[in-house]
């Protein structure tokens, strides 16, 4: 199955607020995950899914996402990208 990556406006904004080196690291890791046959093997399913269903660990940062199936292509919808200390706090 093929996977495609899509970021919400909030995730894009959070990513652009980070340092350039961290942005590059996160983008590189997300491209790695998408290139895999099953990127969900690198994800952790969240118990309290009020912010999303899964998360990728990228160094000290977390990318929270949902999976949307669209026929033969699954879309990994990145909802939030934040530091691990801030991502799980309720808004």
MOPAC internal coordinates of N, CA, C and O (Angstrom, degrees):
PM7 1SCF
backbone

  N    0.0000 0     0.00 0     0.00 0    0    0    0
  C    1.4516 1     0.00 0     0.00 0    1    0    0
  C    1.5245 1   108.58 1     0.00 0    2    1    0
  O    1.2310 1   120.38 1   -36.67 1    3    2    1
  N    1.3105 1   116.89 1   143.33 1    3    2    1
  C    1.4569 1   121.56 1   179.36 1    5    3    2
  C    1.5219 1   109.34 1   -94.30 1    6    5    3
  O    1.2310 1   121.70 1   -31.75 1    7    6    5
  N    1.3122 1   114.35 1   148.25 1    7    6    5
  C    1.4555 1   120.66 1   179.75 1    9    7    6
  C    1.5171 1   109.65 1  -122.63 1   10    9    7
  O    1.2310 1   121.31 1   -33.99 1   11   10    9
  N    1.3102 1   115.10 1   146.01 1   11   10    9
  C    1.4562 1   121.73 1   177.10 1   13   11   10
  C    1.5162 1   108.18 1  -127.59 1   14   13   11
  O    1.2310 1   120.77 1   -31.67 1   15   14   13
  N    1.3057 1   116.14 1   148.33 1   15   14   13
  C    1.4543 1   121.80 1  -178.11 1   17   15   14
  C    1.5165 1   109.51 1  -105.58 1   18   17   15
  O    1.2310 1   121.03 1   -43.39 1   19   18   17
  N    1.3231 1   115.64 1   136.61 1   19   18   17
  C    1.4573 1   120.78 1   177.28 1   21   19   18
  C    1.5200 1   107.62 1  -142.00 1   22   21   19
  O    1.2310 1   120.50 1   -44.64 1   23   22   21
  N    1.3261 1   116.65 1   135.36 1   23   22   21
  C    1.4608 1   121.74 1   179.81 1   25   23   22
  C    1.5233 1   109.95 1  -109.93 1   26   25   23
  O    1.2310 1   120.72 1   -38.55 1   27   26   25
  N    1.3209 1   116.22 1   141.45 1   27   26   25
  C    1.4605 1   120.55 1   173.95 1   29   27   26
  C    1.5303 1   108.12 1   -75.66 1   30   29   27
  O    1.2310 1   120.67 1   -12.09 1   31   30   29
  N    1.3301 1   116.32 1   167.91 1   31   30   29
  C    1.4676 1   120.49 1   178.20 1   33   31   30
  C    1.5239 1   110.72 1   -61.05 1   34   33   31
  O    1.2310 1   120.69 1   141.55 1   35   34   33
  N    1.3156 1   116.28 1   -38.45 1   35   34   33
  C    1.4746 1   120.41 1   179.83 1   37   35   34
  C    1.5204 1   110.15 1   -64.53 1   38   37   35
  O    1.2310 1   120.06 1   135.43 1   39   38   37
  N    1.3382 1   117.49 1   -44.57 1   39   38   37
  C    1.4607 1   121.09 1   179.96 1   41   39   38
  C    1.5233 1   110.97 1   -63.81 1   42   41   39
  O    1.2310 1   120.01 1   140.01 1   43   42   41
  N    1.3353 1   117.59 1   -39.99 1   43   42   41
  C    1.4665 1   121.11 1   177.59 1   45   43   42
  C    1.5210 1   110.67 1   -62.10 1   46   45   43
  O    1.2310 1   120.94 1   136.67 1   47   46   45
  N    1.3270 1   115.80 1   -43.33 1   47   46   45
  C    1.4676 1   120.58 1  -179.75 1   49   47   46
  C    1.5220 1   110.52 1   -64.76 1   50   49   47
  O    1.2310 1   120.46 1   135.93 1   51   50   49
  N    1.3330 1   116.72 1   -44.07 1   51   50   49
  C    1.4611 1   120.50 1   179.39 1   53   51   50
  C    1.5273 1   110.94 1   -63.33 1   54   53   51
  O    1.2310 1   120.46 1   142.28 1   55   54   53
  N    1.3249 1   116.72 1   -37.72 1   55   54   53
  C    1.4621 1   120.79 1   179.71 1   57   55   54
  C    1.5234 1   111.09 1   -68.06 1   58   57   55
  O    1.2310 1   119.71 1   137.86 1   59   58   57
  N    1.3264 1   118.15 1   -42.14 1   59   58   57
  C    1.4647 1   120.53 1  -178.06 1   61   59   58
  C    1.5341 1   112.40 1   -71.32 1   62   61   59
  O    1.2310 1   119.97 1   161.28 1   63   62   61
  N    1.3221 1   117.66 1   -18.72 1   63   62   61
  C    1.4716 1   120.65 1   177.97 1   65   63   62
  C    1.5298 1   112.49 1   -79.54 1   66   65   63
  O    1.2310 1   120.28 1   168.42 1   67   66   65
  N    1.3181 1   117.06 1   -11.58 1   67   66   65
  C    1.4629 1   121.08 1  -179.07 1   69   67   66
  C    1.5230 1   110.67 1   -84.62 1   70   69   67
  O    1.2310 1   120.97 1   -16.18 1   71   70   69
  N    1.3278 1   115.75 1   163.82 1   71   70   69
  C    1.4586 1   120.97 1   176.37 1   73   71   70
  C    1.5234 1   109.86 1   -61.31 1   74   73   71
  O    1.2310 1   120.94 1   -28.56 1   75   74   73
  N    1.3357 1   115.82 1   151.44 1   75   74   73
  C    1.4713 1   120.95 1  -177.38 1   77   75   74
  C    1.5244 1   112.06 1   -58.46 1   78   77   75
  O    1.2310 1   119.85 1   140.61 1   79   78   77
  N    1.3208 1   117.89 1   -39.39 1   79   78   77
  C    1.4684 1   120.46 1  -178.70 1   81   79   78
  C    1.5270 1   110.93 1   -65.98 1   82   81   79
  O    1.2310 1   120.21 1   142.72 1   83   82   81
  N    1.3295 1   117.20 1   -37.28 1   83   82   81
  C    1.4593 1   121.36 1   178.86 1   85   83   82
  C    1.5283 1   109.74 1   -71.97 1   86   85   83
  O    1.2310 1   120.32 1   140.32 1   87   86   85
  N    1.3381 1   116.99 1   -39.68 1   87   86   85
  C    1.4629 1   120.86 1   175.98 1   89   87   86
  C    1.5233 1   110.56 1   -57.29 1   90   89   87
  O    1.2310 1   120.87 1   135.44 1   91   90   89
  N    1.3212 1   115.94 1   -44.56 1   91   90   89
  C    1.4620 1   121.58 1  -179.22 1   93   91   90
  C    1.5260 1   110.67 1   -63.77 1   94   93   91
  O    1.2310 1   120.44 1   136.49 1   95   94   93
  N    1.3430 1   116.77 1   -43.51 1   95   94   93
  C    1.4613 1   121.87 1   179.25 1   97   95   94
  C    1.5297 1   110.68 1   -61.52 1   98   97   95
  O    1.2310 1   120.16 1   135.41 1   99   98   97
  N    1.3213 1   117.31 1   -44.59 1   99   98   97
  C    1.4594 1   121.82 1  -178.89 1  101   99   98
  C    1.5277 1   110.52 1   -66.28 1  102  101   99
  O    1.2310 1   120.15 1   134.69 1  103  102  101
  N    1.3311 1   117.31 1   -45.31 1  103  102  101
  C    1.4643 1   121.10 1   179.65 1  105  103  102
  C    1.5223 1   111.13 1   -62.08 1  106  105  103
  O    1.2310 1   120.72 1   138.08 1  107  106  105
  N    1.3210 1   116.23 1   -41.92 1  107  106  105
  C    1.4687 1   120.83 1   179.72 1  109  107  106
  C    1.5302 1   110.88 1   -62.99 1  110  109  107
  O    1.2310 1   120.46 1   136.73 1  111  110  109
  N    1.3201 1   116.72 1   -43.27 1  111  110  109
  C    1.4628 1   120.80 1  -178.80 1  113  111  110
  C    1.5270 1   110.98 1   -68.95 1  114  113  111
  O    1.2310 1   119.84 1   140.43 1  115  114  113
  N    1.3336 1   117.91 1   -39.57 1  115  114  113
  C    1.4614 1   119.98 1   177.77 1  117  115  114
  C    1.5266 1   111.12 1   -63.92 1  118  117  115
  O    1.2310 1   120.13 1   141.14 1  119  118  117
  N    1.3411 1   117.36 1   -38.86 1  119  118  117
  C    1.4664 1   120.70 1   175.83 1  121  119  118
  C    1.5272 1   110.68 1   -63.07 1  122  121  119
  O    1.2310 1   120.36 1   142.06 1  123  122  121
  N    1.3350 1   116.92 1   -37.94 1  123  122  121
  C    1.4609 1   121.00 1   177.00 1  125  123  122
  C    1.5260 1   110.62 1   -61.28 1  126  125  123
  O    1.2310 1   120.65 1   132.30 1  127  126  125
  N    1.3275 1   116.37 1   -47.70 1  127  126  125
  C    1.4606 1   120.51 1  -179.19 1  129  127  126
  C    1.5279 1   111.38 1   -60.09 1  130  129  127
  O    1.2310 1   119.91 1   135.70 1  131  130  129
  N    1.3136 1   117.78 1   -44.30 1  131  130  129
  C    1.4558 1   122.22 1  -178.10 1  133  131  130
  C    1.5285 1   111.43 1   -65.66 1  134  133  131
  O    1.2310 1   119.91 1   148.88 1  135  134  133
  N    1.3210 1   117.78 1   -31.12 1  135  134  133
  C    1.4627 1   121.74 1  -178.71 1  137  135  134
  C    1.5300 1   112.39 1   -72.42 1  138  137  135
  O    1.2310 1   119.72 1   164.98 1  139  138  137
  N    1.3159 1   118.13 1   -15.02 1  139  138  137
  C    1.4616 1   121.90 1  -178.28 1  141  139  138
  C    1.5253 1   110.89 1   -78.38 1  142  141  139
  O    1.2310 1   120.90 1   -25.02 1  143  142  141
  N    1.3327 1   115.88 1   154.98 1  143  142  141
  C    1.4733 1   120.54 1   177.00 1  145  143  142
  C    1.5176 1   111.65 1   -63.75 1  146  145  143
  O    1.2310 1   120.47 1   142.71 1  147  146  145
  N    1.3264 1   116.71 1   -37.29 1  147  146  145
  C    1.4561 1   121.47 1   179.54 1  149  147  146
  C    1.5283 1   108.73 1  -135.74 1  150  149  147
  O    1.2310 1   119.89 1   -92.24 1  151  150  149
  N    1.3342 1   117.82 1    87.76 1  151  150  149
  C    1.4649 1   119.29 1  -178.86 1  153  151  150
  C    1.5219 1   113.69 1   -64.79 1  154  153  151
  O    1.2310 1   120.10 1   161.41 1  155  154  153
  N    1.3219 1   117.41 1   -18.59 1  155  154  153
  C    1.4669 1   119.71 1  -179.48 1  157  155  154
  C    1.5242 1   112.28 1   -69.67 1  158  157  155
  O    1.2310 1   119.97 1   164.79 1  159  158  157
  N    1.3309 1   117.66 1   -15.21 1  159  158  157
  C    1.4590 1   119.05 1   176.86 1  161  159  158
  C    1.5324 1   111.09 1   -68.60 1  162  161  159
  O    1.2310 1   120.08 1   160.73 1  163  162  161
  N    1.3396 1   117.45 1   -19.27 1  163  162  161
  C    1.4591 1   122.15 1   177.94 1  165  163  162
  C    1.5264 1   111.69 1   -96.42 1  166  165  163
  O    1.2310 1   120.35 1   176.42 1  167  166  165
  N    1.3145 1   116.93 1    -3.58 1  167  166  165
  C    1.4618 1   121.65 1  -176.98 1  169  167  166
  C    1.5200 1   110.56 1   -98.58 1  170  169  167
  O    1.2310 1   121.84 1   -19.83 1  171  170  169
  N    1.3090 1   114.08 1   160.17 1  171  170  169
  C    1.4608 1   120.33 1   174.46 1  173  171  170
  C    1.5233 1   107.33 1  -116.95 1  174  173  171
  O    1.2310 1   120.94 1   -48.80 1  175  174  173
  N    1.3134 1   115.80 1   131.20 1  175  174  173
  C    1.4616 1   120.61 1   177.66 1  177  175  174
  C    1.5240 1   107.82 1   -75.68 1  178  177  175
  O    1.2310 1   120.88 1   -49.54 1  179  178  177
  N    1.3149 1   115.92 1   130.46 1  179  178  177
  C    1.4576 1   120.84 1  -178.45 1  181  179  178
  C    1.5228 1   110.78 1   -83.16 1  182  181  179
  O    1.2310 1   120.74 1   -40.55 1  183  182  181
  N    1.3138 1   116.18 1   139.45 1  183  182  181
  C    1.4639 1   121.05 1   179.22 1  185  183  182
  C    1.5201 1   110.78 1   -73.94 1  186  185  183
  O    1.2310 1   120.58 1   131.45 1  187  186  185
  N    1.3213 1   116.49 1   -48.55 1  187  186  185
  C    1.4633 1   121.48 1   176.68 1  189  187  186
  C    1.5167 1   107.22 1   -98.15 1  190  189  187
  O    1.2310 1   120.78 1   -81.05 1  191  190  189
  N    1.3112 1   116.11 1    98.95 1  191  190  189
  C    1.4539 1   119.35 1  -173.17 1  193  191  190
  C    1.5270 1   113.47 1   -92.02 1  194  193  191
  O    1.2310 1   119.99 1  -143.61 1  195  194  193
  N    1.3226 1   117.62 1    36.39 1  195  194  193
  C    1.4580 1   120.15 1   177.67 1  197  195  194
  C    1.5232 1   111.45 1   -71.72 1  198  197  195
  O    1.2310 1   119.64 1   159.54 1  199  198  197
  N    1.3463 1   118.29 1   -20.46 1  199  198  197
  C    1.4582 1   120.50 1   176.93 1  201  199  198
  C    1.5188 1   112.75 1  -108.12 1  202  201  199
  O    1.2310 1   119.37 1   167.31 1  203  202  201
  N    1.2925 1   118.81 1   -12.69 1  203  202  201
  C    1.4546 1   123.29 1  -179.64 1  205  203  202
  C    1.5175 1   110.41 1   162.90 1  206  205  203
  O    1.2310 1   120.89 1    -9.54 1  207  206  205
  N    1.3262 1   115.91 1   170.46 1  207  206  205
  C    1.4560 1   120.38 1  -175.55 1  209  207  206
  C    1.5265 1   113.24 1   -90.26 1  210  209  207
  O    1.2310 1   120.33 1   146.13 1  211  210  209
  N    1.3437 1   116.97 1   -33.87 1  211  210  209
  C    1.4638 1   121.83 1  -175.50 1  213  211  210
  C    1.5150 1   110.43 1  -134.06 1  214  213  211
  O    1.2310 1   121.25 1   -11.73 1  215  214  213
  N    1.3378 1   115.21 1   168.27 1  215  214  213
  C    1.4628 1   120.24 1   173.38 1  217  215  214
  C    1.5152 1   109.72 1  -143.86 1  218  217  215
  O    1.2310 1   121.48 1   -35.02 1  219  218  217
  N    1.3311 1   114.78 1   144.98 1  219  218  217
  C    1.4529 1   122.55 1   169.19 1  221  219  218
  C    1.5183 1   107.31 1  -103.65 1  222  221  219
  O    1.2310 1   120.60 1   -40.16 1  223  222  221
  N    1.3103 1   116.46 1   139.84 1  223  222  221
  C    1.4610 1   121.85 1   175.42 1  225  223  222
  C    1.5217 1   107.30 1   -96.65 1  226  225  223
  O    1.2310 1   120.76 1   -56.94 1  227  226  225
  N    1.3295 1   116.14 1   123.06 1  227  226  225
  C    1.4621 1   121.85 1   179.20 1  229  227  226
  C    1.5190 1   106.98 1  -129.59 1  230  229  227
  O    1.2310 1   121.02 1   -91.23 1  231  230  229
  N    1.3143 1   115.65 1    88.77 1  231  230  229
  C    1.4598 1   120.06 1  -175.64 1  233  231  230
  C    1.5131 1   110.13 1    62.87 1  234  233  231
  O    1.2310 1   120.98 1    55.51 1  235  234  233
  N    1.3263 1   115.74 1  -124.49 1  235  234  233
  C    1.4722 1   120.62 1   178.44 1  237  235  234
  C    1.5174 1   112.57 1   -89.52 1  238  237  235
  O    1.2310 1   120.70 1  -177.27 1  239  238  237
  N    1.3042 1   116.27 1     2.73 1  239  238  237
  C    1.4585 1   121.38 1  -177.58 1  241  239  238
  C    1.5183 1   110.98 1  -109.45 1  242  241  239
  O    1.2310 1   121.43 1   -22.23 1  243  242  241
  N    1.3280 1   114.87 1   157.77 1  243  242  241
  C    1.4514 1   121.44 1   179.09 1  245  243  242
  C    1.5181 1   108.64 1  -128.07 1  246  245  243
  O    1.2310 1   121.01 1   -41.06 1  247  246  245
  N    1.3198 1   115.68 1   138.94 1  247  246  245
  C    1.4600 1   122.15 1   173.68 1  249  247  246
  C    1.5197 1   106.98 1  -111.86 1  250  249  247
  O    1.2310 1   120.53 1   -67.06 1  251  250  249
  N    1.3098 1   116.59 1   112.94 1  251  250  249
  C    1.4552 1   123.08 1  -178.96 1  253  251  250
  C    1.5295 1   107.82 1   -91.50 1  254  253  251
  O    1.2310 1   120.47 1   -46.67 1  255  254  253
  N    1.3331 1   116.71 1   133.33 1  255  254  253
  C    1.4598 1   118.34 1  -176.16 1  257  255  254
  C    1.5197 1   112.36 1  -149.28 1  258  257  255
  O    1.2310 1   121.78 1   -16.29 1  259  258  257
  N    1.3274 1   114.19 1   163.71 1  259  258  257
  C    1.4581 1   124.58 1   171.91 1  261  259  258
  C    1.5149 1   107.90 1  -118.53 1  262  261  259
  O    1.2310 1   120.46 1   -20.01 1  263  262  261
  N    1.3184 1   116.72 1   159.99 1  263  262  261
  C    1.4604 1   121.79 1   177.71 1  265  263  262
  C    1.5224 1   108.07 1  -113.33 1  266  265  263
  O    1.2310 1   120.92 1   -52.53 1  267  266  265
  N    1.3300 1   115.85 1   127.47 1  267  266  265
  C    1.4578 1   121.89 1   176.75 1  269  267  266
  C    1.5182 1   107.83 1  -116.78 1  270  269  267
  O    1.2310 1   120.15 1   -57.12 1  271  270  269
  N    1.3216 1   117.32 1   122.88 1  271  270  269
  C    1.4631 1   121.26 1   177.80 1  273  271  270
  C    1.5113 1   109.25 1   -88.50 1  274  273  271
  O    1.2310 1   121.39 1   -51.60 1  275  274  273
  N    1.3290 1   114.94 1   128.40 1  275  274  273
  C    1.4551 1   121.68 1  -178.99 1  277  275  274
  C    1.5274 1   107.98 1  -130.22 1  278  277  275
  O    1.2310 1   120.37 1  -107.17 1  279  278  277
  N    1.3265 1   116.89 1    72.83 1  279  278  277
  C    1.4617 1   120.46 1  -177.42 1  281  279  278
  C    1.5188 1   110.98 1    72.60 1  282  281  279
  O    1.2310 1   120.39 1    60.73 1  283  282  281
  N    1.3317 1   116.86 1  -119.27 1  283  282  281
  C    1.4566 1   121.67 1  -177.83 1  285  283  282
  C    1.5185 1   112.94 1   -89.61 1  286  285  283
  O    1.2310 1   120.44 1   175.68 1  287  286  285
  N    1.3314 1   116.76 1    -4.32 1  287  286  285
  C    1.4601 1   120.28 1  -179.75 1  289  287  286
  C    1.5236 1   108.54 1  -118.51 1  290  289  287
  O    1.2310 1   120.85 1   -50.76 1  291  290  289
  N    1.3202 1   115.98 1   129.24 1  291  290  289
  C    1.4620 1   120.75 1   174.64 1  293  291  290
  C    1.5282 1   108.02 1  -100.95 1  294  293  291
  O    1.2310 1   121.09 1   -43.67 1  295  294  293
  N    1.3047 1   115.52 1   136.33 1  295  294  293
  C    1.4589 1   120.99 1  -179.27 1  297  295  294
  C    1.5205 1   108.52 1  -104.38 1  298  297  295
  O    1.2310 1   121.06 1   -54.74 1  299  298  297
  N    1.3288 1   115.57 1   125.26 1  299  298  297
  C    1.4562 1   120.68 1   172.53 1  301  299  298
  C    1.5166 1   106.10 1   -91.86 1  302  301  299
  O    1.2310 1   120.66 1   -73.41 1  303  302  301
  N    1.3090 1   116.35 1   106.59 1  303  302  301
  C    1.4561 1   122.43 1  -176.94 1  305  303  302
  C    1.5197 1   108.81 1   -93.03 1  306  305  303
  O    1.2310 1   121.01 1   -74.57 1  307  306  305
  N    1.3366 1   115.68 1   105.43 1  307  306  305
  C    1.4644 1   121.51 1  -179.29 1  309  307  306
  C    1.5213 1   108.08 1   -76.69 1  310  309  307
  O    1.2310 1   120.82 1   -61.39 1  311  310  309
  N    1.3215 1   116.04 1   118.61 1  311  310  309
  C    1.4566 1   121.49 1  -176.24 1  313  311  310
  C    1.5206 1   112.58 1   -92.57 1  314  313  311
  O    1.2310 1   120.23 1   137.56 1  315  314  313
  N    1.3264 1   117.16 1   -42.44 1  315  314  313
  C    1.4658 1   122.12 1  -176.59 1  317  315  314
  C    1.5165 1   109.71 1  -144.84 1  318  317  315
  O    1.2310 1   120.63 1   -31.00 1  319  318  317
  N    1.3414 1   116.40 1   149.00 1  319  318  317
  C    1.4585 1   123.26 1   172.42 1  321  319  318
  C    1.5133 1   106.34 1  -136.77 1  322  321  319
  O    1.2310 1   120.67 1   -67.33 1  323  322  321
  N    1.3205 1   116.33 1   112.67 1  323  322  321
  C    1.4654 1   120.82 1  -178.72 1  325  323  322
  C    1.5207 1   110.22 1  -149.15 1  326  325  323
  O    1.2310 1   121.51 1   -10.41 1  327  326  325
  N    1.3240 1   114.72 1   169.59 1  327  326  325
  C    1.4542 1   121.91 1   175.21 1  329  327  326
  C    1.5264 1   108.46 1   -64.35 1  330  329  327
  O    1.2310 1   120.91 1   -30.47 1  331  330  329
  N    1.3109 1   115.87 1   149.53 1  331  330  329
  C    1.4687 1   120.71 1  -175.45 1  333  331  330
  C    1.5221 1   113.06 1   -60.27 1  334  333  331
  O    1.2310 1   119.62 1   152.94 1  335  334  333
  N    1.3264 1   118.33 1   -27.06 1  335  334  333
  C    1.4739 1   120.96 1   179.53 1  337  335  334
  C    1.5228 1   112.12 1   -76.71 1  338  337  335
  O    1.2310 1   120.18 1   159.34 1  339  338  337
  N    1.3231 1   117.27 1   -20.66 1  339  338  337
  C    1.4546 1   120.72 1  -174.52 1  341  339  338
  C    1.5274 1   113.83 1  -106.76 1  342  341  339
  O    1.2310 1   119.50 1   158.02 1  343  342  341
  N    1.3083 1   118.56 1   -21.98 1  343  342  341
  C    1.4578 1   121.48 1  -168.69 1  345  343  342
  C    1.5307 1   113.61 1   -68.77 1  346  345  343
  O    1.2310 1   119.54 1   147.30 1  347  346  345
  N    1.3007 1   118.47 1   -32.70 1  347  346  345
  C    1.4630 1   120.73 1  -174.37 1  349  347  346
  C    1.5167 1   114.01 1   -92.07 1  350  349  347
  O    1.2310 1   119.93 1   179.34 1  351  350  349
  N    1.3309 1   117.73 1    -0.66 1  351  350  349
  C    1.4586 1   120.48 1   178.12 1  353  351  350
  C    1.5171 1   109.47 1   -72.33 1  354  353  351
  O    1.2310 1   120.29 1   -41.92 1  355  354  353
  N    1.3175 1   117.06 1   138.08 1  355  354  353
  C    1.4673 1   120.77 1   176.66 1  357  355  354
  C    1.5075 1   108.64 1   -72.22 1  358  357  355
  O    1.2310 1   121.20 1   -38.92 1  359  358  357
  N    1.3359 1   115.31 1   141.08 1  359  358  357
  C    1.4658 1   121.97 1  -178.75 1  361  359  358
  C    1.5042 1   110.15 1   -83.37 1  362  361  359
  O    1.2310 1   120.10 1   180.00 1  363  362  361

